[in-house]
């Protein structure tokens, strides 16, 4: 079945450091790919998405590129802030599908 | 535009009891999906309702059931609660076949003792 694998955390960084969270997926066909963020005590917020190969999703300084050849969708941010501390989830949904399949989440802690 | 709301925020039940969780979808959305997020894990799809009919189900037993009402709000019912049912239950709404744009509520934290 479909699956999403992302690097385990926690990832601890200093403010203004570069952040990368790796995400790879297994799915038939051409899924859409997502990054969601969950702040403490809150639900999930869509951070960015990409719907086809080579698409780049971007939002709030975060970027991820849909790489079909490596089945990857790594999340990057060039300069993190304390407010970026959260849990980040990579997810996919298959074309004509109706359920999101999530990775296990990566906790990011940014220290001042 | 009103976002997705869920109630209650928290609740505590004992093993064997039944629970009902509620979700109001975002304005203009007619599809509701439910997910279970165990502590430290990613959300798992329970089922989806579209126009008051179940439209797909994940790997959850029949004691997990749901409803969707004409105003597109939804309920998740869990019977015969087990300790492993302790989790954050998330509701997400979307419009029609645009399932790639699911908007999540804040969740209900269920603790089963």
Interface residues (C-beta under 8 A of the other chain):
Chain A: X4 X32 X34 X36 X42 X43 X44 X45 X46 X49 X51 X89 X91 X93 X96 X97 X98 X99 X100 X101 X102 X103 X104 X105
Chain B: X4 X31 X33 X35 X40 X41 X42 X43 X44 X45 X48 X50 X55 X56 X58 X90 X92 X97 X99 X100 X101 X102 X103 X104 X105 X106 X107
